[in-house]
Amino acid sequence: MSSSPWASPPAFTTRPDLSGSFGMAASTHWLATGTAQSVLERGGNAFDAAVAGSLVLHLAEPHLNGPAGDLVGLVAPRAASPRVLSGQGPAPAGATIAHYRGLGLDAVPGAGGLAAAIPGAFPALVLLLRTHGTWEFADVAAYAVHYAENGVPVSPAWARTVRSVEGLFRDAWPTSAALWMPAGRPPHAGETFRNPAWADALRRLVVASGVGSTRDDRLDAVLAQWREGFVARELTAFLARPHRHSDGGDYAGVLSLDDVRGHDASWEEPVSYRFRGVDVVKAAAWGSGPVLLQTLAILATFPDIELDPSTARGAHLVVEALKLALADRDAYYGEDAREALAVLLSDDYARERATLIGEEASDDWRPGAVPGLEAFVPPLFEASAAAGGSTGEPTVRANGETRGDTCHIDVVDAAGNMASLTPSGGWLQSSPAVPSLGIAAGTRLQMAWLDESAPAALRPGARPRTTLSPTLLAGGGVVIEALGTPGGDQQDQWQVPYLVRRIVGGYSPQQAIDAPTLHTTHLPSSFWPRAWEPRGVVVEDRLGEDVIADLRARGHVVTVSGGWSLGRLSAVSRDPSDGTLSAAANPRGGSGYAAGR
């Protein structure tokens, strides 16, 4: 994107940067990518394709997302400004701090019905289809119906996830054991898995979509079944029964039929920061997206030559800037944080924060000062062997136990319409499976604090602060790129090196995706049990022995991960000068692919 003072980007890439003029899709699973491209080939636009691909992700990566989970999207119709698609449901009416404290809890459990926000992922997809799509629900859902009936291959990560919770399923969640271990054991990688219950539910939704004289009426009929019909009734009735939670206790959930009936996905205005002439667009501070913007604002105060993340100086600056931005996140981010964000994203504030970065790793948790607001101080404690630290995907413990993660899809069509969606929650391991639906509830409330003074406190009707964080890039008022990655608290962290390499280093998307990356664990995790690892940095070994040694000499506590282990970025883009489309996907994990022509 610009001339670079760095060494030339690497010539080798694991995959080509795809280029064409018809349409492009990239996602964390090849079935979703293939589905999205199929929709484009059949005349659908980028938004039809993104909806169909997301519905397939529910089947292809059920350990990473589900229809009763959450979704955050950034959408850019060719001739309109970008908008945020909020599929993050709020806390139910019964989800009060007093209720959870009354159960003897000091934190929202990481699994079980008490962690369930109002499901927002599926309503958000219907809203996207209604507002910007062109297809009928039956057409976009046909791909997911096919895979639910005929099956999808079980990935190695999916198989490992079920093995990690096999005891829980057998002892406390028999409906999950029946659904996810149909052979009486965890599935093997490569086996075909079918979900007849969700196939039947999807078919019932398709039948509902046949009623109505207009397309809006037919989509309303689908939402009615989700919000107050059979889906809402069966989901809420099931969660109301006492069941095992991640802390070992048995509790009834608080999600009610009235909660689901009263929730709508919504469109919102994004926030942005101009970094080296490129507008980086994110959802506001009810999520974690402004962490990326704050980090870029801090890095913008340093010269380009110092920002290469493949050098010790660049890696140190990225990590220290992230630590400062993440401290502000926990101190100030929440549903009502726009006032704070005006200060946090200002250049004066960024320059002030940048002066705190020295030559050595900071030991401190250092939020800045926002006039008129008191910084919330979360309880901080070091990760123990029991709590576990992250050495790979952000919600996987060091011992391999999976807590859940996320997936992602990007689509661009020939007209320049662009969508970047990050669905998550409703993981197979997040809550006992509803047998009549073949799905589980989400766990996003675990990110809310049981402390009234917290900006992200648990409050009925307020969204928990989410980690879901897609990104759009714009230049000259035109959106030119959509990107994102799974990764919990690392989503914005892994996007920082990508963007610095793209915008400052002149890397292509595939070069930037392939390049070795890193993240810090110097933050209270958004996930139960909220551990942190002071001065912790996780790096891919490809960063190099000299750089790793330098980081350690600076005081960073470095964990060296596998060379291809961190992040699952994907991206699509459009060159506004000639309309050329491109796409790139991550080789890490072996399931992400891009397609297009």
N, C-alpha and C positions, 0 to 999 in steps of 0.2 A: 504493500500500500504506500510505501515511501522509500526513498533511497536510504540505505542503512550504513552506519559507520562500523557495523559488525563485520565479522568474516562472512563469506557467502554462505547462504543456507545449504544444508546437505543436499547433494544431488540425488541420493538414493531415498526412495520412499517405499513403504511396504505395499502400497497400492497406488494406482494413479489418481491424480486429481481428475475426476470425470468432467467432461466438458460437452456441451450441446446447446440446443436451442428449443427443445420441445418441453422438457420437464425433468425435474430431479427430485429424488427422495433419499434420505439417509436416516438410519435409526439404529437402535441398539440390538435389533434382531432382524435377520434377513426376511422372515415372513412378513413383518410389518412393512419393511421397505418394498418388498415385492408387491404387497397389497396396494400400497400407496401408488406405486408406479402403474399398476394395472388400472386403477381408477383414472389416472391421468390419460392412459392410452384409450380408455373408453369414453373420454369426453368430459370427465369430471374436472373440477378445478382443484387448486392446492388445498382448499379447506375440506372439500369432500374427501380428498385423498388422506388428509391428516386424521379425519374422524375415522375412516375405515381402518387405517393403519393402527390407530390407538385402540380400537376395539379388538384388533388381533393381538396387540401386545398383552391384553388381559389374559389371553390363552397361551401365548408363546412364552411369557415371562411372569407366571403367577406368583413366583417368589419375590417379585419386584414391584408388582402393581395389581390392582383389581378394580372393577367397576364401582365398588363401594368405597374407594379410596379418595384421593385428592388429585388435583391437576392445576398447574399454573401454565398459562400459555401467553405468548406474544404473537400478535396477528397483524399483518401489514397488507391490506388490500392495495393494489397497485396505485390507485389514485387517491388514497386516503392516508391519514396519519396512523401510526402504530397504536394499537390498543392492547390492554392487558385483559386476558380472559381468566377470571377468578373462578376456579373450581375448587377452592379451599372453603369447605363448609365451616361454620362457626361452632362453638361449644353449645351443646343442648341446654335447655332451660334448667334441667336438674343437675348440670355439671357446675356446682358451686364449690368454692373452697371449703365452706363449712361442712358440706356433705362428705367430701373426701377426707378432711381432717377428722370428721366424726367416725370414719371407718378406721382410724388409726394410721392413716397414710401421711407421709411427709413429702411425697412426690406422686405424680400421676403414674401408674404402672405403665410399663412399656408394651404390654400385650394384654388383651382382654377388653371386654366391652366398655369399661370405665375410660379407656383411652380413645374411644370412638368419637370423633367429631361428626357433624351431620354430613353424610356422604355427598361429595361435590363433583367427583370425576365424571360420572355419567351425565348428570344434568348439564355440565359444561360442554360436553361433546354435542349434546342436542342443541344447545344455544349457538355454538359455532356453526353447526349445520344449518340452523334456521337463519342466522344473520348473514352469513357469507357463502354458504354452500348452495348447491343447485340440485343435488340428488335427493331422492326420497330416503327415509330411514331404512326401508326394506332393502334398498340397493346397497347402502354403505354397510349394513349389518350382515349381508349375505356371506361375506368372507369369514367373519367371526362364527356365524352359524356353521359354516362348512368345517372349520377347524375344531369347533366344540364337538361336532358329531363324528368327524373322521379322525381327529387326533392330531397332536403335534409332537415332535421329538423332545424328550426330556433332556435338558442341557446338563452338563456336569455340575454347574452351580446349583441348579434346581435340585438335582439328586443329593448333593451335599447338604443343602438346606433342610430337606425332609429328614435326612439321617440325623441332623443335629437336634431335631425336635421330636424324634421318634418316640422317646420315652414320655414326653408330654402328651403326644397324641394318644398313645396306648393307655396311659394312666388317667388322663383328665379330659381329653378332647376326642371322644370316640367318633364323633361325626367327621372330624378332620382325618382321623385314621382311615375311616371308610372311604372318604373321597380321594385323599392324596396317596394312600397306600392300598390300592384296590386288590393287589395280589397278596396282601397281608404283610408286606415289607416295604421299605422305601424303594422307589423306582430306581432302576439302573439308568445311567446316561445312555441315551440313544433309544430307549424304549418309547413306544407311542402311548401318549396319555390322552384319554377322551374325558370330556366333562358333560355327560348327558343332562345333568340337572341345569347347567347354565345354557346348554343348547335348547332345552325346553323353555326356559325363561326367555331367551332371545326370540324364539319362535312366537311366544305369547305377545311379546312387545311388537313384533312384526305384524301380527294379526291386528293388534290395536291400531297400528299405523295405517291400516286400510280404511279407517273410519274417519270421515270428514270431507267436506267439499273443497277445501283448500289445503295446500301444503302445510300452512301454519296450523290449521285444525288437526291435521294428521300428526304433526309433531307434538301438539298439545295432548293428544290422546296417548302418545308414548310416555310423555312426562307424567300424565295422570296415573298411569300404572306404576311408574317408578315412585312417585311422591306420596300417593295415597291409596294405590291399588295393591296388587298382590306382592310386589317387591317390598314396599315399605311395611306392609302388615307382617309379612313373614320374617323380615330382618329384625324389626323391633321386638316382636314377640319372642324370637329366639334369644336375643341378647338380654332380655329381661329376666331370664333364668339365671340363678347363680352359677358361676363357672370359674375355673382357675385363671388367675392372673399371674403376671411375671414375678410379682413379689411373693408368690406362693399362697396368697389368700384366695378365698372364693367369694365373689361379689356378683351382684346383679348389675347390669349396665343401666345407664340412665337415658339412653336415646329413646325417644318416644315417637309415636306416629305423628303427633302434632309438630314435633321438631322437623321431621322429614317433609311433611306437608307444607310447612311454612318457608322452606328454603328454595331460593332461586340462585343459580349461577349468575354472574354479573360481568359487565364490561366496565373497565376503569381506565383512567389516564396513567400512563407510565411516567417514570422519572428518567433522566438521562444526564450524562456528563460527557463533555467534548474532550477527548484525549488525542492529542497530536492531530487535530483536525477531523477526527472521526467521532460521531455521536454514538455513544454506547447506551443502549436503551434497556431498562429493567423495570420490573414491578416495584412498587413502593415498599416502605419499610414495615408492612405487615408480613413481609417475607425477608429473606436474607440478601436479596439482589443488590441493594445499595452498598453492601460490603465490597462488591467488585468495583463499584464506582468510587467509593472512598479510597480504596487501594490504588486505583489508577490516578486519582487526584494527588495522592501523596507521591507516587512514583513520577508524576509529571514534573515535580520540582527538581528532579535529578537529570543530568545530561543523558542523552541517548546512549552514549558509549558505555555508561555504567549499568545499563538495564538488561543486558543479555543474561537470561536465567541459566544459561549453560556455563557461566563463569561464577566464581566464588562471590565476587562483589555483587553481581546481579541477583544470584540466588539469595544472598543475605538480605539485600534490599527488599526483594519480593516478600520474604518471610516476615521481616520486621514490619513492613507496611501492612501486611495482612493481620498481624497481631494487634496493631493499633486499631484497624478498622473493625476487627472482630470484638475487641473490647467495647467499642462504641455500640456495636450491635446489641450486646447483652445489657448494656447500660441504658439504651434509649429506644431501641426498635420495638414496635408494637402496632396495634391497630390504629392508634391515634398519634403516629410519630411524624406527620408531615411538618409540623412546626420545627421539631428537632432536625429534620432532614435538611431544611433550608440552611441551617448552620453547618451541619456535618458535610455537606457537599460544596461548601464555598471554598474558593481558592485561598482565602486568608486562613481559614481553619486548616486546610491541607498543608500550607506552608508551616504553620505552627506545629502541626503534628510531625512533619518531616524533620524538624530540628531535634526531635527526641531519638532519632535513629543514630546510634553510634557505630563504632567498629565491632562491638561485641554484642552477643545475643542478650536481650533484656530478660531479666527474671520476673519482671513485674507485669501485672494486669493493669493496663493504663488507659482507661477511658478519658476522653477529653471533657472540657467544661462547656456546657450549653447554657447560656444565660436564661435564668428563670426555671431551669429544670434541675432536679437532683438526680445524679447518676445512681441507678440501681446497682447494688453490689450482690451478685449471686453467690451462693455458697460454693466455695472452691475447695476441691480436695483432689489429691493425687490419685491417679488410677492405680488400682491394686491388681494382684493376680486374679482376684475374684471378679473385679469389674472389667478388666481386660482393656488393652489398648488396641488401636487399629494399625495394622501393618499393610493393609491392602484396601479393599473396598471399605468405606468409612464406617459402616455399621456391621462389620465382621470383627469379632474379637480375635485377639492374638492366638487363642487356642482353636480358632476355626469356627466357633459358634456364630451362626448368622442371626442378626437382629432385623435384617430387612434392608432393602435399598429401593432403587428407582429405575426408570427407563426414560427414553427420550426419542423424539422423532422430529425431523425437519423436512419441509416440502416447499418447493418453488415451482410455479408453472410458467408457461411461455408468456403469459400476460404480465408476469412479474409479481403475482400474488405470492405471499410468503407466510408460512406458519411455523412456529417453533413451540412444541408442546412437551412438557415434562410431567407425565403421569406417575403417581406413586401411591403408596398406602393400599390397604386392603390385601396385604400380602397373605399368602397361605399360612404363614407362621404368626400372623398378628392377632388372630382371634379365632375361636372355634368356627368351623365351616357351618353355614346354614344349609342343612341337607337338601331342602327343597329348591335352593337357588344355586348351589355349587359355588358360592363366593363367601368371602369373609369381610368383616368390617375393618375400617382403618384404625390407626393408632396415633393420629397427629396430635391429640391432646397431651401426649407425653411431653410435648415441647412447651407447654404452659407451666408457669410456676405457681405453686400454692402459697403465694405471698402477694397480698393486695398492693404492695408498693412497687411491684414489678411492672414495667410497661407491657410485658407479655404475660401478665397474670391470667389465670383461669377465670374467665368471666362468661356467663351465659350470653350468647349472642355475639361474642367477639371471636374472631378467627385466631387460632393459635399461630404463633410465628412459624412460618414454614421455611424449610430449606430449599424448596423447589425453585429453580432459578434459571429459566431460559433467557437468551440474550438476542437482541437484534443490533446490527450495526447500520448506521446511515451516514451518507455523505451528500452534501448539497441538497438536503431535504428529501433524499430518496433512500429507502431501505436497500441495502446492498448485500446483507448477509444475515443468516439465522443460524444459531448454534446453541449447544447445550450439552450437558452430561449428567448422568446419575452421579451420586456420591455424597448424599447427606451434607454434612458441614463442609465437605471438600468441593461441592459443585462450583462455587464461585472461586475457590482457591485454585482449582485446576484450570479455570478459564483465564486467570490472570497471565500465566506464562504463555498460553495460547495467543491471547490478544497482544501482548507485548511483542511476541515474535511476529505476528501478522502485521501489526501497525507500525512498529519501529524497525523490526528486523527484516521486513520484506519477505517473510516466509509465505509459501502457498498454504492453503488450508491443510492439505495432507502432510506437508512438511511440519507444520505447527502441531498437528495431532500426534505425529510420530515422535517428535522430539521428547527427550526424557523430562519428566516433570517431578513435582514435589508438593508437599503441603505441610502445614504446621498443626500440631495437636495442643498448642498453647491457648486453649479455650475450653470453657465448660461445654461438653458435648450437648447438642440439642436432644440427644436420645437418652432415654433411661439406661443406666443410672446416673447420667450427667457427670461422668468423670472428666478430668483434664490431666494433661501431662505437661508440666511447665518446661519451656524451652524445647519441647519435642518437635522434631522435623522428620518426616518420612520422605525418603528420596528413592528414585529408581537407580539401580546400580550403574546404569549407563551414563549417569551424570559425571562419572569419572572419579578415580581414586584421589586425584589431587584436589578437586573441588570438595569432595566429601571430607577430606582431611582438613582443609581450610575451614569449612563450616564447623567442624568439631573444635578446632583451635580457637574459633570465635566464641565458643561456649554453647553452641547448639547441641542438644542431645539427639544424635542422628540415628535413626533406624533405617537400615538399607534394605529396600524391598527388591523384588524381582525386577528385571530390566523392562518388562512389559506388564506392569501390574496396577498402575494408578490411572484411573480415569477411563471413561468410555465416550469421549467427545464425538460428536458428529456435526456437520455443517453443510449448508447449501448457500449459494450466492448467485447474484445476478450483476453483471457488468452493465451499468446504465448507459455506457457509451455505445454499445452495440447489441445489447440484449443477450450476450452469451451467458449461459447458465453453467454452474459447476456444483460439484458435491464431493464430500470426503467423509470417510467413516473410520472408526477406530479398530485397529487389529487386536487390541487387548481384549481378552476374553473369548475371542474367536467367533462371536455371533453378530457383531455390528457390521453392516454393509451399506454401501451407497449404490444407487442405480439411477439410470437416466439416459437420455439421448438428446 
